[in-house]
Amino acid sequence: MYTLANFDDKEYKKLIGHFSRSRKGKAIDNFYQELMKLKPGGFISNNLKMKLDKWCETSPSRSWGTARPYARQIRDMILDSTQGEGKHVHDKMEFPSLSINIEEIFHMPWEYDSDWNAMYGITDTRKRAMVKDTGSDSLHNSNSETFLTFFSLANRDSWQQPKCLAKHIRTRDDKLNDDFVTTMRLNQKDLWLKPKEIHFNPSHLFSTLSIQKKEMKYSVFFFEHDIMSSKLNSSRGEVFKGLSFLDISTKQKWSKFDGFIFLPTLKRCLFIESKLGRGIDETVKWHDHKIRISKIARALESAYLFTHHPDSAFHGWEYDYLFICPRQEYESGLTKYSQIIPRIQDLNLTVLKDEYLNLEIDSDPVKKPLFEDFLSTHYRHIHVLFWDQLFEVLEETAPGFLAKYMENLQLNDRSMYVTWRSRLNLASIPYKNDKKNIGEMP
């Protein structure tokens, strides 16, 4: 697939209209409808670009001849090289090591359209960050928590979500879909085309959560978002901002999570934080100075208030905070999160309560009783999941998943194979290679 320029969408639609009517007023098959789906800054598939190139370069019969100039104008507009676009995402100049396609790296079904990201709530910008050759979120970066989180959770149910959801999580203009959010929150049947097929035992993934297969069939994996969002959670027409017990009602990114698994049939949401490295934020900047409160405390209070504050649209739901991390890092006890999480889970300790000492508590009278309830119940809602446990579920869903995936990389893309070996090592995911090549890394 190729990158697209940030072209003027209105002018593009006018040009498409001229193109579609260029054969004596008759629309050119369904080709123009495929072109209509392209978005500024997005991607065009290999097959669609080949069709467009054919229209631009061949000499059609007289009755079709007027279409070619419009086709060329369309190609010049959407693949404008002066903006640095029109690059093949697998081109050797852009990705020196990548010799297999993006779909194979994501382990994605071939039949999906280029807007698959909209079915998981991923913005086009975030999608581009994952498939580019450099950057912290890139699939080429073995340290990318973003890529590994999405890869693992999308493959958990074999990428069924785009086939099963009746509504996109994001709209054509890359905004959250109000209709989707409302339909999901109210657990309406028209959210689904069909239920997912679950081929793993949920207790193997969520051993302490008592979630059954029948509930996972209607689960929604929603990737990376700040829940302080007018599209996701409005109160009387305005964004619900009461996501902390501190007086930080306008603080952005206080309540951002790496992902969510919504379970509408249970009115329950799993808020996901994932880690490959060792660190967690222990301070946050507020009013030009830093206050000491951990990322874990911020996440727990945000999830609690999202589901318990009476002004929240999700009031009445239940929450759980799922912390995904490498087993080795956690069991070593050397990381900050491996030290703090067991203490938070101990109902006899006051670790979380102590974090609020000497901090300015919100004066909202509604929050006072909620704060007491939060401090007395939070320990039941934090859970640790190891990356190797998540990959065991992938094996349960598709036996031999990792071995087959790695064998394909080893045979077809040496550099990506090495990246994945490093990634598996960071995540403490055991992998035994039975087909060692010359120069194979240990």
N, C-alpha and C positions, 0 to 999 in steps of 0.2 A: 504494500500500500504506500501511497505518497502523501506528503504533507501539503496542505492547501494554504493559500495566502488568506489574509484577513480582508477579503474582497467586500465590496458594497453589496449587501444582500438584496436590496431593492433593485439596483441596476442589474444584478445577476438574474433575478426573476423575470425582469423585462426581456433580457436577452434570451432566456430559456423560452419565453413565450413566442418570440420571433422565430426561434429555431424550430419549435414544435409545429408551427403553422407554415413552414417554408415549402412544403410539398403540396402546392395547389390548395392550400387551406386544410390539408389533412394531417393530423398528428403523426409524427414519425414513430410508429410502433409504441413501445413502452419505454424507449430509451430516454426520452426527455423526462419521464417520471422518475427514473433512477437518478438523473442529474439534479432534479428538484430537491432531492434529499440531502445534497451536500451542504455543509455548513462552513462559514468562514472560520479559518484556523483549524479545521478538522482534517479528515483524511479522505482520499479516494482510493478504492480498491484497485488491485492490479487489473482485474477483468474489465472494470468500468473505464479505466484509463486507456486500455487497449482498444475498446470500442470507440472512445472519443478520438484517439489517434487515427483510427481507421477512417473516421469521418473527415478528419482534417487532411489526411495525406492521399487518399484515393480519389479517383475521378468518377463520381457517380453519373448516372444517366442524366439527360437534360432536365427531366422533371424533378430530379432531386438536387440539381446543381446549385440552387440558391441556398441550400442548407449548409454547404461547406464553409462559406465565409462566416456564418454565425457560429459554427462549431469551432473555428479557429479563434474567434473572439472569446468564446467561452473558455477555451484552453488557455489562452493568454491571460485571462482574468483570474482564473482559479489557481493556475500554476505559475504565477508571476515570479520569475527568477530574480527580479530586481529586489524583491522582498526576502530573498533567501529561501523561497519555498519551491515546491515541485521536486523535493528530494525523496528518493525511495528510502523507506525506513530500514531496508536491509542493504542499502548500497554500501560498497566497501569503503567509499570515501567518508561516510558518516559513521558506520559501525565496522571498524576494521576487522573484528573477529566474527561477526555474526553471519553465518552461512545457512541458517535455517530460519523459518519464518516466525513472526511474533506469536502467531496462534499456537505453534508447537511449544514455544517457551512457556506460555500461559497454560498449556495443556487444554486449549479451548476447542470446542467443536468447530469444524471448518465452515459450517453453514451459517454462522452468525454474521449479521450485518456489522458495519463499522461502528454503529452506535450502541454496541453491547454495554458500554460503560454507563449509559443512561438507565439501564435496568438494575444497576447496583448503586446508583446515586453518585457516580464518579463524574466530576466535571471534565470537560475536554482538556482543560489546562493540566489537571492532575493526571489524566491519561497520558498526555504527551510527556509529562515528567517521568512516568514509569517506563516509557518505551524509548526515550532518548539515550544517547550513548554515555552521558556523564550526569553527575548530580547525585544527591543523597538518596533520592527516591528511585533511581534508575534500576532496571532489571540487571544491568551490567555491574551494579555495585553489590558485592556480596554482603555488605552491612545494611542493606536497605530493609528496614522493618516494614516499610510501606508495601513493597513488592511481595515479601514473604507472607505478610498478613493477608493480602488480597488473594494471592495464589492459593494459600492453604484453605481459606474459607470458601472461595468460589468452587474449588475442586471437592470440597466436603460433600456436596450433593451433585457432583459431576456437572456443574454449570447448568443446572436445570432451571434456574430462576428466569432467564429470558424467555424460556418456552412456556413457563407456567403463569407468570404474572400477566394480567390483562392490561395493566397500566404501567407506563414508564415512571420511574422515580423522578427523573429529570425531564423537562420539556425540551423542545427544539432550541429554545433560547438559553439552555443550560441552567435554568432555574428549577428549584424544587417544584414538583407538581402538586398543587393544592389538592386536587381531586384524589391523587394517590394517598396523600397523608391522611385526609379525612376518611377515605374508604378503609384504609388499614386500621386507623384508630378505632373506628366503629365496628370493625370486623365484618364488613359487608361482603357478601358472596361474590359480587361482581369484581372484586379485586383479582380474582383468579380465573384463568382459562381452564386449569386443571390442577389438582394437588401434585406436589412433588413425590417422587418415589424415593423412599429412604431405605438405603441398603446397609445401614450401620445401626448398632444399638446405641441410642443416645446416652445411656448410662456410662458407656465407655468414654464419652466425651465430657459429659456433665454429671459426674458420679454423685455429686451432692445436691443436685437440683431437681431430681424427680421429674424429669421431662421425658415424655413418651413419644413413640414414633408418630402417633396420630396428631400430635401437636407440632412436630417438626415438619410434617407434610405441608403445613401452612405457615412456615417460618419465612421471614424476610431478612436477608442479609443486606444491610445498608452500610456502605463504606464511608468512613471518615467524615465527620461533620461536627460543627459546633451546635449544641442543642439550644443555644441562645439565638434562635432564628424565628423570624416572623412567619416564614413558610411552614416551619415544623411545629411551632407551638406559640399560638397567639392568645392573648388574654384581652377580651373586649376590643378586638381589632388591632391590638398593639402587641409587639413582641414581649413574651413573658421573660422578664429579666431577673426574677427573684431566685437565682440558682446558687446562692451562697448565704450562709448565716452571717457572713461579714457584710459590712456596708460597702459593697462593690458593684452596685446595680448596673453600672455601665461598662464593666470590665469585659473586654473582648477576649476570646479564646480561653477564658477561665474554664469553660465547660466543653472543650473539644475532646472528642474521643476518636480512637483509631477505627472503630467500627461498632456496629450494633447488630444484634439478632433480635428482631421483633417477633413476638409470639402472640398474635392478636387473639387467638382462641383462649389463651390464658390471661390476656391483658397483662403481659409481662415483657420486660425488655432486658436483654443482657448487654451491658455497656462494656466495650472491649478496649483494653490497653495492652499493647504488645511491646516486647523488649527483646533486642538481640544483644545490645551493649549492657554495661553495668549500671549506668547512671539513671537517676530520677531527679527531677527538679525538686529542690527543697525550699526554694524561695521564689517569690514573684514580685515584680516591680509594680508599685501602686503609689500614685501621688509623689513621683520623683524619689521614692525611697523603696527599699526592699523590705517585704514582710516575710517572716519565716512561717510558711505553711506548705506542706508537701503536696506534690502532684496527686498522690493517692488520696489525701484528705479532700482536696478540691474535687476530685472525681466522685468520691463517695457522696459528698454533700450535694453535688449537682444532680447526680442520679436520684438521690432521695427526694429532693425538692421538685424535680421534674415529674415525679410520680405521686407526691404526697401533698404538695401545696394546693389549696383549693382553687387558686386562680390558674393553675396549669391545665391545659387541655387534656393532659394525660393523667389527671388526678384520678385515683382509683386503680391505677396499674401498680404492678410490683416491679422491683428492680433487683438486679444482681450485677456485681462488678467482677468481670472476668479478666484476670491478669495472666497474659501468655508470656512465657519466658523460657530460657534454656534450663534444663534440669540441672546441669553441672553448676551453673552460676548460682542457682537458687540453693541447692543442697550444700554448696561450699560454705554458705553463710557469710561470704566476704562482700557481697553487694549490699547496698543500702536497702533495696527492696526486700532482699532475703532476710534482713534483720528486722525490718519494720512490719512486714505483713503477718508473720506468726504472732507478733505482739498485739497487733490490731485484732486478730482472730481470737485472742484470749480474753474472754469476758471478764476476767478478774483484774485486768490491767486497764489503765486509763490513758493509753498512748494517744488516742485521737482527741480525747478531751483536753489533754495537755497542750495540743497544738493550738488550741484557741485561747490559751492563757495570754493575757496582755495584748490581745487583738480587739479591735473595735467591732462589737457584735451589732448586727442590724437591729434597729429599734422597732421594726415591724412587729406589732403585737401578735399577729398570726403565727409568726415564726417561733415565738418563745416556747409554746408547748411542743412544736415540731422538733425543736432543737433537743429538748429533753428526750423525746422519743428516739431521735436519730442516735444520740449518744448511748442509749441503752440497747439498741437493736442492730447497729451497723455491723457488728462482728459476724452476724449470720449471713451477710450479703457479699462478702469478699471471698473470691475463690481463685486458686492458682491452677493454671493449665500449662503443662509443658509442651514444647513444640513436638517432641517425639510422640506424645500422646495424640496430638492432632494428626500426625502422619500415620499413626497406627490406624486411625479412622479412615484415612485415605486408602490404606491397604485393605481394610475391611470392605470399603465401597468398591474398590477395584483391585482384586488380588494381584500382587506383583507390581503395583503402581510405581513405586520408587525405582525398582530395578529396571523396569522397562523404560521409564522416563530418562534415567541416567545413561542407559545403554544407547538410546537414541542420540543423546548429546555427545557421548563419547565417540560415536561413529561419524557424526555429522558436523559437530562444532566443538572443536577442542577447547577454545577459549571459554565458551559458555559452560562447558563441562567443568573446567577448573574453577570457574566462579561458583558453580553450584557445590563443588566439593568443599570450598571454603565456607559457603553459606551453611551447609549441613553441619560442619564442624562448629561454627559459631552457635548454632541452634541446638547443639548436643543431640543431633539426630543420627543414630547409628546407620552406617551404610558400608556394606562389604562389597567391593568390586571383584568379581570373579574373572573379568576379562581385562587383565592389565596389558596396556600397550607399552611399547618402548618409551621410556621417558615419563612414564606415569607418575603422578605425584603420589606420595604414600598416603 
